[in-house]
Amino acid sequence: FTLEQPSKTKFVSLRNGYHGDTLGAMSICDPVNGMHSMFSGVISEQLFVSTPTGGMEEDGVQTITEMKQLLEEQHEEIAAVVMEPIVQGAGGMRFYHPSVLRKVRELCDEYDVLLILDEIATGFGRTGTMFASWQNESTYQPWYLTEGSSFSIINSEDRKISTNEIVNADILCLGKALTGGYMTLGATLTTDKVAHGISHNGGVFMHGPTFMANPLACSVSLASMNLLTSSPWEERVRNVENALIEHISPLSELDSVREVRVLGAVGVCELKEGLDRDGMARIQCALVEEGVWLRPFGKLLYTMPPFNCDELEDDHIKKIGEAMYKVVSSKPKA
């Protein structure tokens, strides 16, 4: 608005995305799974493109094709593209190739559209790089086991981050691991261009919540970040990744399982058929009885274990894997 582009009011998001439950955030969540029908006429109508169909580079071709066409035709009314980088969370725990993110960044630059990256779930090491948007062809090494057939993207070279390949967002959304889970805190980072755009012609950011910059939460976040960056977190994430591959891969032997996949400290078991609310509740109760707290939803049973304790790491993940196997093999009815 302050840059005299008032027609730019629309957002583009990937289908199967999840960005939160407030009205604005809900509008860019998946239009089918994101409760849009329940709030029809209340939430804003946004624009969507297909999500990548898998984790390989070629799986993102349709996404990029649709994105290019949409931006070419409607860039004058599109303010930003919003994405969860590399891992789509609550919308399906899907992985996609870093080349998709890089090409979207190029398209946003070409058509003067902002890129907003939602790293709430993936930030601070979860996928193996400090931020998922830092993944490249060298660091990105997901592992899949689909109905007994396994494959992974393994590169012979070391997993190195190239500053030339980092995808920088115009707006970066952070939370969750920002405080290590000890307190509620989120952060929104912007480029100078966005910040100056807000303050242009005397503009101010008028959306400060009551507890913004809470001193206690900020102190907790600072302590958590210092602990993370001073630890061998990259090695720990790789250890968690290897343990997840070892201990949840047996799930693929079960007839009810379509795929098991792992990236960094994210482990996912996708069932062939989804569970209703009662079925999910039964699975959750059964897992608690095994001493494991996980939240199943739809076709998914997933774990994102902590990676801050070398001593308990393998034992905990082994227990998680064994509990998942026992519960899924009992085949609770949908």
MARFIKE-291228 format. One record per residue: residue in three letters; x, y, z of N, C-alpha, C in turn. Coordinates in pm, whole numbers, plus 50000, padded with zeros to 5 digits. Layout:
<pts>
ALAXYZXYZXYZ;...
</pts>
This chain:
<pts>
PHE500834987950000500005000050000500875012550000;THR501885012750086502765024550093503605025949967;LEU503765015149891504525015749766503605018349647;GLU502365021949677501385025549575501125013949478;GLN500985002049537500584990149461499384983649530;PRO498294990949548497154985949626496434974049563;SER496694971549435496014960249369496624946849409;LYS497824947049469498494934549508497944929849643;THR496874922049638496214917549761496104902349772;LYS496474895049667496334880549665497634873549706;PHE497484861349759498624852849793498514839749716;VAL499674834149681499734821049616500354811249714;SER499754799449723500264789149814500204775749745;LEU500944766049799500904752349747499704745049807;ARG499084736749728498064727849784498734718549886;ASN497954713949982498434705750093499304713550191;GLY499334726750177500114734750270499364737150400;TYR500114740550504499514744150632500314755750691;HIS499604766450730500284778250780499654784050907;GLY498704777050967498114781851091496604782351087;ASP496004785551202494554784651216493844798051235;THR494564809151233493884822051235493324824751095;LEU492384834151084491664835950957492574838750839;GLY493544847650857494444850750747495284838750706;ALA495834831850806496674820250777495844808850717;MET494624807150766493774796550711493524798350563;SER493464810750516493144813350376494204808050281;ILE495444806250330496504801150243496834786550274;CYS496074780250366496194765850386495434758750274;ASP495644745750264494994738050158493494740650155;PRO492924744050040491494747650034490554736150063;VAL491024723650050490174712050079490324707750224;ASN491564706350269491814701450405491894712650508;GLY491884725150463492094736450553490844743150605;MET489724736150606488464741050664487904753250592;HIS488254755150465487744766750392486224766550382;SER485644754750361484194753950345483454758350470;MET484054755950587483404759650713483384774750734;PHE484304781850667484404796350686484214803850555;SER483464797750465483194803950336482514817550355;GLY483034827450285482494840950298483154849150406;VAL483984842450488484684849450595486164851050563;ILE486814839950525488224840850490488394845350345;SER489494851550318489774856450183490054844950088;GLU489684846549962489974836449861491364839149803;GLN492204828749807493574829949758493784821049636;LEU495024820449589495364812849469496254801149505;PHE496094789849435496844777749470497404771049345;VAL498564764549364499154756149260499374742249318;SER499534732649230499734718849273501024717449354;THR500994708649451502204705749527503064695749452;PRO504394695749469505224685549406504734671449443;THR504804662349350504274648849371505224639649447;GLY506444643949468507424635749538508684643549564;GLY509734636349607510954642949649512024644549543;MET511784639449422512764640649316512584653749240;GLU513624657949170513564670749099512424671048997;GLU512254659948924511214659648821509804660148879;ASP509664657049006508334657249070507794671449088;GLY508644681449068508204695149086507934702648957;VAL508014695748842507854702448713506474708748700;GLN505414701448737504064706648723503854718648814;THR504424718148933504304729349027504894742148966;ILE506074740848910506744752548852505994757548729;THR505474748348649504714752248531503474760348570;GLU502744755548670501544762548715501904775948780;MET503004776048857503414788348923503774799148821;LYS504514795248720504924804848616503704810448544;GLN502774801848508501574806448438500754815948525;LEU500604812548652499804820748742500434834548763;LEU501754834748786502434847548808502454856048681;GLU502624849348569502634856648442501284863448416;GLU500204856448449498874861648419498334871248525;GLN498744869348653498094876848760499074883848855;HIS500314885948812501314891648904500934905648953;GLU500124912848878499764926448920498834926449041;GLU498194915049071497324914249188497884904849295;ILE499054899149271499644889649367500714896749449;ALA500534896549581501504902749671502674893349701;ALA502374880449721503434871349764503074856849738;VAL504114848649729504004834049729504414829349868;VAL503614820549927503884815350061504124800450053;MET505244795750110505594781450102506234776650231;GLU506024763850261506824756850360508004750850285;PRO509224754850312510354750050231510704735450258;ILE510784727750152511294714050148510374703850216;VAL509804707050330508914697850401507564704750424;GLN506514698950366505164703550400504744696250527;GLY504344703650628504094697750758502724691350772;ALA501844697750847500554691750883499674688750762;GLY500014694150646499244691250526499594678050461;GLY500524670450518500854657350460502274652550483;MET503114660350551504504656250577505194651750449;ARG505034659750345505644656650216506994663650202;PHE507944657150133509234663150103509254667049955;TYR509924678149924510114681449783511524686949759;HIS511954686449636513334689249597513664704149609;PRO514894707649654515294721749667515204729749538;SER515294723049423515234730349295513884737249278;VAL512834731649338511504737949329511544751549397;LEU512124751949515512204764449591513044774749515;ARG514144770449459515024779549386514334785449263;LYS513584777049192512894781949072511744791349108;VAL511074788649220510014797849264510624811349301;ARG511784811249365512464823749398512764831749271;GLU513214825049168513524831749041512264837648979;LEU511154830248986509904835248930509384847349008;CYS509534846849139509104858349221509904870849185;ASP511184869149165512024880449125511614885748988;GLU511314876448897510964880448761509664888448757;TYR508704884748842507384891048836507114900548953;ASP508154904449025508024914249133506994909849237;VAL507164897749285506294891949387507164887649504;LEU506714890149626507484886249744507424871149765;LEU508464865749828508494851549867508504850850019;ILE507474844650074507364842650218507614827850247;LEU508604824950332508904811150368508504808650513;ASP507724798350532507224794350663508134783350718;GLU509074787350803510024777850863509654774951009;ILE508384776551043507954773951180508334759851224;ALA508084749951138508354735951173509764731551136;THR510364737651033511614732450979512854740151023;GLY512664751951081513814760151117514654754551230;PHE515924758551233516874755051339517244740251340;GLY517574735251220518244722351210517394710251181;ARG516084711651179515214699951171515494691151049;THR515764697150933515974689250811517444685950786;GLY518334690950872519754688250854520564700550820;THR519904711150775520544724150759519864733850856;MET520534744750890519964753650990518544757850954;PHE518334761050826516984763550776516764754750654;ALA515534750150635515254741350522515524748250390;SER515364761350387515614768950263517084769550227;TRP517964764350314519384763550283519744750250215;GLN518784741350200519064728450137519434730249990;ASN520354721749943520704721649802520894707249757;GLU521334705249634521484691749581522484683349660;SER523424689849728524414682649808523874678749944;THR523154687650010522674685150147521374677150150;TYR520574678350045519254672050043519374657250012;GLN519174648650113519314634250095518184626850167;PRO516964627550114515854620550177515944605550154;TRP515264598050238515244583350230513794578850225;TYR513484570050130512124565050113512124549850111;LEU511074543750166510854529450155509374527750122;THR509104524449996507724523749949507344509349919;GLU506474503850002505984490149986507114480449953;GLY508174480950034509274471450021510384475749927;SER510194486549851511214491449758511804504349812;SER513094504449841513694516249902514514523949799;PHE514604536949821515514545249743515834557649823;SER516964563449791517344575949855518164584049756;ILE518224597049779519044605849698520364607449771;ILE521364599949734522644600149802523694606549711;ASN524384616249763525434622949688526784618749744;SER527744616149656529054611749700529834622849769;GLU529554635449733530274646449794529734649449934;ASP530524656450013530094660150147528874669250140;ARG528074668550245526904677150253527354691250290;LYS527554699450191528044712950216527034723250169;ILE526874733650248525994744650212526754754650127;SER526194757750012526784767949926525964780649942;THR526634791549977525914804249995525244808649866;ASN525774804249752525184807949624523854800849600;GLU523614789849671522394782049649521354784049758;ILE521654791849859520674794649964519544803049906;VAL518324798849932517164806449888516774815950001;ASN516914828649977516594838650077515164843550058;ALA514404843250165513024848050161512994863150174;ASP511904869250127511664883350154511084884850295;ILE510304874750335509754874150471509934859850521;LEU510534858350639510814845250697510074843850829;CYS509294833250842508504830850963509154819951047;LEU509414822951175510094813751265509284811851393;GLY509494800651459508804797751585509254784251638;LYS508414777651716508664764351771510074763051831;ALA511044758151753512404755951806513114768851842;LEU512524780251810513124793151844513414794051994;THR512554787952076512764787852221513024773852274;GLY513204764252185513364750452230512084744752288;GLY510964751552266509694746852315509374750952458;TYR510264758652522510054762252662509074773552682;MET508964782452582508004793452591507464796452452;THR506354803352449505754807352322506474819652267;LEU506974818452145507614829852079507684827151929;GLY507334837051853507494836351709508264848451662;ALA508814847751542509564858951487509294859851338;THR509154871951289509004874451146510144883351100;LEU510984878151012512144885350962511854890350820;THR512314902150788512114907350653513424912850598;THR513454914450469514574921350404514444936250427;ASP515504943450401515454958050410514384963650316;LYS514254957650200513284962450102511864962150159;VAL511524951050226510184949850283510014959550400;ALA511034960050488510954969050603510814983550560;HIS511604987650463511535001450415510225004050341;GLY509704993350278508414994650212507304997750309;ILE507374991550428506354994150531506485008550583;SER507715012950604507925026150665507955037650563;HIS507835034250436507875044450331506745054550351;ASN507055067250330506075077950344505425078350482;GLY506225075350584505725076350720504905064550767;GLY504885053650691504105041950731504715035150853;VAL503855028550931504305021051048503625007451048;PHE504244997751115503664984451128502694984551245;MET501414982951216500374985151316499844972251379;HIS500524961151361499984948351406500804942151519;GLY501204950051615501984944751728501094938551834;PRO501264925751866500454919451971500874924352110;THR500014921852207500244926852343501584922252399;PHE501924909752379503134904452439504314903852341;MET504274912152238505384912452142506694915852212;ALA507754908652175509094910852234509084909052385;ASN508304899352432508284896252575509704893352624;PRO510194900552723511604899152765511974884952809;LEU511074878352882511384864852928511474855152811;ALA510514855952720510544847052603511774849752518;CYS512144862252501513344865552423514604860352490;SER514654861052623515814855852696515924840752681;VAL514774833952688514754819352668515214815952527;SER514744823552429515134821052291516634822852272;LEU517184833452330518614835952318519424824452378;ALA518994819752496519694808552560519594795952474;SER518404793552418518204781752335519064782352208;MET519124793952145519924795452025521424793752054;ASN521854798852168523264797252206523604782552229;LEU522694775352294522904761052316522974753552183;LEU522064756952093522034749951964523304752551884;THR523654765151868524774768451780526134764551837;SER526204762551969527464758252030527564743052041;SER526534735951997526514721352005526844715151869;PRO527184702251865527394695451736526064691251675;TRP525174700951653523804697751614523714690851479;GLU524604694351386524554687951254524834672951264;GLU525844669351344526144655151365524984648151435;ARG524394654951531523284648951604522074646551514;VAL521794656051425520674654151333520924642051243;ARG522174640651197522494629051111522344616151190;ASN522724616351317522554604251399521084600851417;VAL520264611051440518824608851451518284603451319;GLU518734609151210518284604651077518594589951057;ASN519824585851088520214571851072519414562651164;ALA519164567351286518394559351381516944557951335;LEU516374568551280515014567951228514924557851113;ILE515894558351022515904548950910515954534550962;GLU516784532351062516924518851116515664514051187;HIS515054522851266514004518151357512574519851307;ILE512344528051204510974528651151510854521851015;SER511974517850955511904511050826511124497850831;PRO511134490250943510334477850946508844480050923;LEU508364492250945506944495150921506534492450777;SER507484493750684507164491750542506764477350511;GLU507074468150601506714454050581505214451650600;LEU504534460850665503114459150698502234462150577;ASP501194454250559500314455850444499584469250443;SER499374474850562498614487350571499464499750543;VAL500774498050525501684509450509502024511550361;ARG501844523950315502204527350177503644531450164;GLU504134539650259505504544850247506034549150383;VAL507344547150399508074552650514509134561950456;ARG509264573950514510244583350461510894591250574;VAL512154595150548512954602050650513764613050582;LEU513784624650646514684635450605515144642550731;GLY516444642350758516944648450881516284642051002;ALA515774650251092515124645051212513604644951196;VAL513154640751079511724639251049511494625050999;GLY510654617551068510324604051025508824602651005;VAL508424597050890507014596550853506634582450810;CYS505494577650862504874565250817503534568950756;GLU503364566450626502114569450557501344556650531;LEU500134556050582499284544350563498594544850427;LYS498114533250382497404532750254496024539050266;GLU495414537650383494084543050404494074552050526;GLY493304562750518493224571950630492374566650744;LEU492564572250861491784568450979490814579551013;ASP489644575751063488704585851110489134590451249;ARG488354599151309488734604851438488874594151546;ASP487944584551546488014573851647489244565251626;GLY489554562251500490734554151470492014561051513;MET492114574151489493294581651531493404581951683;ALA492254583351751492264583551897492734570151953;ARG492294559251889492714545951936494214544051920;ILE494744548451806496184547251783496954555451885;GLN496494567651910497194576352005497184570352145;CYS496054564952186495974558652319496894546452327;ALA496924538652220497784526752218499254530752226;LEU499634541552158501014546352164501374551152305;VAL500444557952370500684562552507500914550652599;GLU500164540052579500354527952659501744522052640;GLU502334524652523503704519952496504744530052544;GLY504294540952604505224551052656505694561152552;VAL504924562652443505304571552334504154581052305;TRP504474594052293503454604052260503664608752117;LEU502744604852029502744609351891501344613551854;ARG501234622051753499914626751709499634622051567;PRO498884611351551498524606851415497454615851356;PHE497454617351224496344624151159496194619051016;GLY494944616350978494684611250844495374598150819;LYS496234598050718496994586150684498374585950749;LEU498674595650831500054597750875500284594951023;LEU501414588751047501964587351180503414591951168;TYR503774602451239505094608351218505764611651351;THR507064613151347507824617051466508894627251427;MET509074637151512510124647251494510874648151627;PRO511694638051657512324637251790513384648151811;PRO513614651651936514654661551966516034656051933;PHE516974665151910518344660751879519354668051968;ASN518994669152096519864676352190520454667552299;CYS520384654352282520914645352385521484632952320;ASP522804631952315523464620552252523154607452323;GLU523104607752457522994595552535521654588352514;LEU520554595852501519224589852493518714588352351;GLU519424594252260518984595252122518524581952062;ASP519404572052057519094559551988518044551552064;ASP518144551052197517184543552276515774549052259;HIS515654562152259514344568352244513754565452106;ILE514564566752003514064564651868513734549951845;LYS514514541051904514194526751896512834524051960;LYS512584530152074511314528352143510164533852059;ILE510384545351995509354551151908509054541651792;GLY510104536751727509914527751613509194514951651;GLU509574509051763508934496651808507464498951842;ALA507174510351905505784513551940504944515751815;MET505494523051718504774525451593504464512251524;TYR505454503351519505264490451452504174482251522;LYS504244481751653503274473651728501864478951710;VAL501704491951716500364497751705499814496551564;VAL500624499651463500164498851325499864484451286;SER500664475051332500454461051298499184455151360;SER498664462251463497414457451524496204460851439;LYS496424469251336495414472651236494104477451296;PRO494134488751369492864494051417491994498151299;LYS490724495951309489824498651197489614513651180;ALA489454517651054489194531751024487834535951076;
</pts>
